[in-house]
Amino acid sequence: MRVGRMDEALVGLIGWEQEGCPPTVRCYTSMILGYCKLGRVDEAKGLVGRAEDKDAVMYTILIDALCRRGEVDEVEKILEGSEFNGWKPNDVTYNVYINGLCKLGEVDRAFRQLDVMRENGFLPTLETLHILFASLCRDQSDERLWEAKALLDRSNELDWDVNAYFYCTLMSKFCDKGMNKPVVSLLTCMFKRGIEPDTCTYTVVLRSLCKKKYLRKAKCIFHSMGSEADIVAYNTLLLGFNRANEHNEVYILFMNMVEDKVSPNGFTFCVLMDSLCRENKYPEAVDCFIQSIRNGFNRNLISRPIWWLVKEGKVKELLNLFEEMFGRGFVLNDFVFDPLIRAFCRKGLCRSVQSDIFSLIFDKMLSTR
């Protein structure tokens, strides 16, 4: 049925009724769906009232439309009067209503419907639990995250076969809030329940521990990954050690990475260059940049050593970097000029008394082109 010709269809339906040939439930349901798609919910309600035989499908369509308009009190009335009107909600009806409540931010009301659903003899389906869990995780409050954890804890009771994805999702939310203890607690719970953490789960735990500078614990977790450790896990731990100024650990971890045949990416080289520059190992940082170019990475990574050299006022080393690049066949154009100008501006040298340094460096660069 084309929703654009609903009024014509309604005339035909009324004609059948007047001729003593009442339309079927399926016919009414198609009409109700059409009106709901057009946003003409009141007319859809009227059709539900006209139908002699009613079923859960037509009411579920109407409930979905009412939820989209925020009319949840009207939905409650429909559900309360279901027995009187000769129909019974099914699991799809409850799922649609629970989903509508969650989208409206009525999470507590949605959980009450979960209890009503069970009281009426319906076990929550996977879809029901996924809807509730996702809604709790979307909420920004700490309270909702703890409720999501409580829901996971009840998964056996609810016959909910959860996997690493659900734990990883919740752990990531706790991690974003800087809440380390529940992240580790959830990992422990996974082991107790025989759920194998995946690489994503481990990485979230590493990120949480590194944020709190629990680097020894993070290192233990990392080593427990074994061959599962990928570039994201390595980079997470590398960044943690770099921020804690444990540069020797950065170099050891990078060497382990090479030995394990895990290919570094651009982020890896950025962290490594930062670590070398923090230790004033500028020639090594330049060598690191050259190595990244050999590995096929974007030459724009040069912005890392340039920023550090400008920040620390290492004019000689900066000029040596450009000489080195020129000697290796690089054309010193915008990929060097752009990050250099940005670095000088961030340092505030463009308008300072040190602007002669700025001019000196650019004159030297232009002479090597």
C-alpha positions as CSV (number, residue, x, y, z in Angstrom):
1,M,0.0,0.0,0.0
2,R,1.4,3.4,-1.0
3,V,1.4,5.7,2.0
4,G,0.8,8.6,-0.3
5,R,-2.8,7.3,-1.0
6,M,-3.9,6.6,2.5
7,D,-7.1,8.6,2.3
8,E,-8.3,6.7,-0.8
9,A,-7.5,3.4,1.0
10,L,-9.5,4.6,4.1
11,V,-12.5,5.2,1.8
12,G,-12.2,1.7,0.5
13,L,-11.9,0.2,4.0
14,I,-15.0,2.0,5.2
15,G,-16.9,0.8,2.1
16,W,-16.0,-2.8,3.0
17,E,-17.4,-2.3,6.5
18,Q,-20.6,-0.8,5.2
19,E,-21.1,-3.8,2.9
20,G,-20.8,-6.2,5.8
21,C,-17.3,-7.4,4.8
22,P,-15.1,-6.3,7.6
23,P,-11.4,-5.9,6.7
24,T,-8.9,-8.4,8.1
25,V,-6.5,-7.6,10.9
26,R,-3.7,-7.5,8.4
27,C,-5.5,-4.9,6.3
28,Y,-6.0,-2.7,9.4
29,T,-2.4,-3.2,10.4
30,S,-1.2,-2.0,6.9
31,M,-3.4,1.1,7.2
32,I,-2.1,1.9,10.7
33,L,1.5,1.5,9.6
34,G,0.9,3.8,6.7
35,Y,-0.7,6.6,8.8
36,C,2.2,6.2,11.4
37,K,4.8,6.6,8.6
38,L,3.1,9.9,7.6
39,G,3.0,11.1,11.2
40,R,-0.8,10.9,11.4
41,V,-0.8,9.1,14.7
42,D,-4.3,10.2,15.8
43,E,-5.8,8.7,12.6
44,A,-3.9,5.5,13.3
45,K,-5.3,5.4,16.8
46,G,-8.8,5.8,15.3
47,L,-8.3,2.9,13.0
48,V,-7.1,0.7,16.0
49,G,-10.4,1.6,17.7
50,R,-12.4,0.6,14.5
51,A,-10.9,-2.8,14.2
52,E,-13.0,-5.6,15.5
53,D,-10.1,-8.0,15.9
54,K,-6.9,-6.7,17.4
55,D,-3.5,-8.1,17.8
56,A,-0.1,-7.2,19.2
57,V,1.3,-6.2,15.8
58,M,-1.0,-3.3,15.2
59,Y,-0.6,-2.1,18.8
60,T,3.1,-2.4,18.6
61,I,3.2,-0.2,15.5
62,L,1.1,2.4,17.3
63,I,3.2,2.2,20.5
64,D,6.3,2.9,18.4
65,A,4.7,5.9,16.8
66,L,3.5,7.2,20.2
67,C,7.0,6.8,21.7
68,R,8.5,8.8,18.8
69,R,6.1,11.7,19.8
70,G,7.0,11.3,23.5
71,E,3.5,10.2,24.5
72,V,4.6,7.5,26.9
73,D,1.6,8.1,29.3
74,E,-0.7,7.2,26.4
75,V,1.3,4.0,25.8
76,E,0.9,3.1,29.5
77,K,-2.9,3.4,29.2
78,I,-2.8,1.2,26.1
79,L,-0.8,-1.5,27.8
80,E,-2.9,-1.4,31.0
81,G,-6.1,-1.8,28.9
82,S,-4.7,-4.6,26.6
83,E,-6.7,-7.4,28.3
84,F,-9.9,-5.5,28.2
85,N,-9.4,-4.7,24.5
86,G,-8.8,-8.3,23.6
87,W,-5.0,-8.4,22.9
88,K,-1.8,-9.3,24.7
89,P,1.6,-7.6,24.4
90,N,4.4,-9.8,23.2
91,D,8.2,-9.5,23.6
92,V,8.4,-7.3,20.5
93,T,5.9,-4.9,22.0
94,Y,7.9,-4.6,25.2
95,N,11.2,-4.2,23.3
96,V,9.7,-1.4,21.2
97,Y,8.4,0.4,24.3
98,I,11.6,-0.1,26.2
99,N,13.6,1.2,23.3
100,G,11.4,4.2,23.0
101,L,11.7,5.0,26.7
102,C,15.5,4.7,26.5
103,K,15.6,7.1,23.5
104,L,13.6,9.6,25.6
105,G,16.0,9.3,28.5
106,E,13.4,7.4,30.6
107,V,15.8,4.7,31.6
108,D,14.3,4.0,35.1
109,R,10.9,3.6,33.5
110,A,12.4,1.3,30.9
111,F,13.8,-1.0,33.7
112,R,10.4,-1.0,35.3
113,Q,9.0,-2.4,32.1
114,L,11.6,-5.1,32.2
115,D,10.1,-6.2,35.5
116,V,6.6,-6.0,34.0
117,M,7.7,-8.0,31.1
118,R,9.0,-10.8,33.4
119,E,5.9,-10.7,35.6
120,N,3.8,-11.3,32.4
121,G,5.8,-14.4,31.6
122,F,8.2,-13.0,29.0
123,L,11.9,-13.5,29.4
124,P,13.9,-10.5,28.2
125,T,15.4,-11.2,24.8
126,L,18.9,-10.4,23.7
127,E,17.5,-7.3,22.0
128,T,15.9,-6.1,25.2
129,L,19.1,-6.4,27.2
130,H,21.2,-4.9,24.4
131,I,18.8,-1.9,24.3
132,L,19.0,-1.3,28.1
133,F,22.8,-1.8,28.2
134,A,23.5,0.5,25.3
135,S,21.2,3.2,26.9
136,L,23.0,3.0,30.2
137,C,26.4,3.2,28.6
138,R,25.3,6.3,26.5
139,D,24.4,8.2,29.6
140,Q,27.1,10.5,31.0
141,S,26.4,9.9,34.7
142,D,28.5,7.7,36.9
143,E,25.3,6.2,38.4
144,R,24.2,4.8,35.0
145,L,27.6,3.2,34.4
146,W,27.3,1.4,37.7
147,E,23.8,0.3,36.7
148,A,25.2,-1.1,33.5
149,K,27.8,-3.0,35.5
150,A,25.0,-4.3,37.7
151,L,23.1,-5.5,34.6
152,L,26.2,-7.3,33.4
153,D,26.5,-8.9,36.9
154,R,22.9,-10.2,36.5
155,S,23.5,-11.6,33.0
156,N,23.5,-15.3,34.2
157,E,20.2,-14.7,36.1
158,L,18.7,-13.1,32.9
159,D,20.1,-15.9,30.7
160,W,22.1,-13.3,28.8
161,D,25.1,-14.7,27.0
162,V,27.4,-11.7,27.2
163,N,30.8,-11.6,25.5
164,A,34.0,-9.5,25.5
165,Y,32.3,-6.7,23.5
166,F,29.9,-5.8,26.3
167,Y,32.7,-5.7,28.9
168,C,35.0,-3.7,26.6
169,T,32.2,-1.2,25.9
170,L,31.6,-0.6,29.7
171,M,35.3,-0.6,30.6
172,S,36.0,2.0,27.9
173,K,33.3,4.3,29.5
174,F,34.8,3.9,32.9
175,C,38.3,4.6,31.5
176,D,37.1,7.8,29.8
177,K,36.0,9.0,33.2
178,G,39.3,8.1,34.8
179,M,37.8,5.4,37.0
180,N,40.5,2.7,37.1
181,K,39.1,0.3,39.8
182,P,35.9,-0.8,37.9
183,V,38.0,-1.4,34.8
184,V,40.3,-3.8,36.5
185,S,37.3,-5.3,38.4
186,L,35.5,-6.0,35.1
187,L,38.6,-7.7,33.7
188,T,38.8,-9.9,36.7
189,C,35.1,-10.7,36.4
190,M,35.7,-11.8,32.8
191,F,38.4,-14.2,33.8
192,K,36.2,-15.7,36.5
193,R,33.4,-16.2,34.1
194,G,35.6,-17.8,31.5
195,I,35.2,-15.0,29.0
196,E,38.4,-14.5,27.0
197,P,39.4,-10.8,26.7
198,D,40.1,-9.7,23.2
199,T,42.8,-7.2,22.1
200,C,40.4,-4.3,22.4
201,T,39.6,-5.2,26.0
202,Y,43.2,-5.4,27.0
203,T,44.0,-2.1,25.3
204,V,41.2,-0.4,27.3
205,V,42.7,-1.8,30.5
206,L,46.2,-0.6,29.5
207,R,44.9,2.9,28.7
208,S,43.1,3.1,32.0
209,L,46.2,2.0,34.0
210,C,48.5,4.3,32.0
211,K,46.2,7.2,32.7
212,K,46.7,6.6,36.4
213,K,50.4,6.0,35.9
214,Y,50.1,2.4,37.2
215,L,52.7,1.4,34.7
216,R,54.0,-1.7,36.4
217,K,50.5,-3.1,36.5
218,A,50.0,-2.1,32.8
219,K,53.3,-3.8,31.9
220,C,52.2,-7.0,33.6
221,I,48.8,-6.9,31.7
222,F,50.7,-6.2,28.5
223,H,53.0,-9.2,28.9
224,S,50.0,-11.5,29.7
225,M,48.7,-10.7,26.2
226,G,51.5,-12.6,24.6
227,S,51.2,-12.8,20.8
228,E,47.8,-11.0,21.1
229,A,49.6,-7.7,21.6
230,D,49.1,-5.5,18.5
231,I,50.2,-2.1,17.4
232,V,47.5,-0.3,19.4
233,A,48.5,-2.1,22.6
234,Y,52.2,-1.3,22.0
235,N,51.4,2.4,21.3
236,T,49.2,2.7,24.4
237,L,52.0,1.5,26.7
238,L,54.7,3.5,24.8
239,L,52.7,6.6,25.3
240,G,52.2,5.8,29.0
241,F,55.9,5.4,29.6
242,N,56.7,8.5,27.6
243,R,54.3,10.7,29.6
244,A,55.8,9.3,32.8
245,N,59.3,10.2,31.5
246,E,60.4,6.6,31.7
247,H,62.3,6.8,28.4
248,N,64.4,3.7,28.9
249,E,61.2,1.7,29.0
250,V,60.1,3.4,25.8
251,Y,63.2,2.2,23.9
252,I,63.1,-1.3,25.4
253,L,59.4,-1.6,24.4
254,F,60.2,-0.4,20.9
255,M,63.0,-2.9,20.5
256,N,60.6,-5.7,21.7
257,M,58.1,-4.5,19.2
258,V,60.6,-4.9,16.4
259,E,61.6,-8.3,17.7
260,D,58.0,-9.4,17.8
261,K,57.6,-8.3,14.2
262,V,54.8,-5.8,15.1
263,S,55.2,-3.0,12.5
264,P,55.3,0.5,13.9
265,N,53.0,3.2,12.6
266,G,53.2,6.9,12.4
267,F,52.0,7.3,16.0
268,T,54.8,5.0,17.2
269,F,57.4,7.2,15.6
270,C,55.9,10.3,17.0
271,V,56.0,8.9,20.5
272,L,59.6,7.7,20.0
273,M,60.7,11.1,18.7
274,D,59.0,12.8,21.6
275,S,60.8,10.6,24.1
276,L,64.2,11.2,22.4
277,C,63.7,14.9,22.4
278,R,62.6,14.9,26.0
279,E,66.1,13.5,26.8
280,N,67.8,16.0,24.5
281,K,68.8,13.3,22.1
282,Y,68.0,15.4,19.0
283,P,70.4,13.7,16.5
284,E,68.7,10.3,17.5
285,A,65.3,12.0,17.0
286,V,66.3,13.1,13.5
287,D,67.5,9.6,12.8
288,C,64.1,8.3,14.0
289,F,62.4,10.6,11.5
290,I,64.6,9.4,8.7
291,Q,63.8,5.8,9.6
292,S,60.1,6.6,9.5
293,I,60.5,8.0,6.0
294,R,62.3,4.8,5.0
295,N,59.4,2.8,6.3
296,G,57.1,4.7,4.0
297,F,55.4,7.0,6.5
298,N,54.3,10.5,5.8
299,R,57.1,13.0,5.8
300,N,54.9,15.4,7.7
301,L,56.1,13.6,10.8
302,I,58.9,16.1,10.7
303,S,56.7,18.4,12.7
304,R,57.6,16.5,15.8
305,P,61.4,17.1,15.9
306,I,60.9,20.6,14.5
307,W,58.6,21.6,17.3
308,W,61.0,20.2,19.9
309,L,64.0,21.9,18.4
310,V,62.2,25.3,18.2
311,K,60.8,24.9,21.7
312,E,64.2,24.3,23.2
313,G,66.0,26.9,21.1
314,K,68.2,24.4,19.3
315,V,69.1,26.5,16.3
316,K,72.2,24.6,15.4
317,E,70.4,21.2,15.6
318,L,67.6,22.6,13.5
319,L,70.0,23.7,10.8
320,N,71.7,20.3,10.9
321,L,68.3,18.7,10.4
322,F,67.7,20.6,7.3
323,E,71.2,20.0,6.0
324,E,70.7,16.3,6.7
325,M,67.4,16.2,4.8
326,F,68.8,18.2,1.9
327,G,71.8,15.8,1.7
328,R,69.4,12.8,1.6
329,G,67.6,14.3,-1.5
330,F,64.6,16.0,0.2
331,V,63.3,19.2,-1.4
332,L,62.7,21.7,1.4
333,N,59.3,23.0,0.6
334,D,56.0,23.5,2.3
335,F,56.1,20.2,4.2
336,V,59.0,21.7,6.1
337,F,58.1,25.4,6.0
338,D,54.5,25.0,7.4
339,P,55.4,23.1,10.6
340,L,58.4,25.4,11.1
341,I,56.3,28.6,10.9
342,R,53.7,27.1,13.2
343,A,56.4,26.1,15.7
344,F,57.8,29.6,15.7
345,C,54.4,31.2,16.2
346,R,53.5,28.8,19.0
347,K,56.9,29.7,20.7
348,G,56.1,33.4,20.1
349,L,59.3,34.1,18.2
350,C,57.8,35.7,15.1
351,R,57.2,39.0,16.8
352,S,59.8,38.9,19.5
353,V,63.3,40.3,19.7
354,Q,64.5,36.8,18.6
355,S,62.9,37.2,15.2
356,D,66.4,37.5,13.7
357,I,66.8,33.7,14.5
358,F,63.6,33.2,12.5
359,S,65.1,35.1,9.6
360,L,68.5,33.3,9.9
361,I,66.9,29.8,9.7
362,F,64.7,30.7,6.7
363,D,67.6,32.3,4.9
364,K,69.6,29.1,5.5
365,M,66.7,26.9,4.3
366,L,66.2,28.9,1.2
367,S,69.9,28.7,0.3
368,T,69.7,24.9,0.4
369,R,66.8,24.6,-1.9
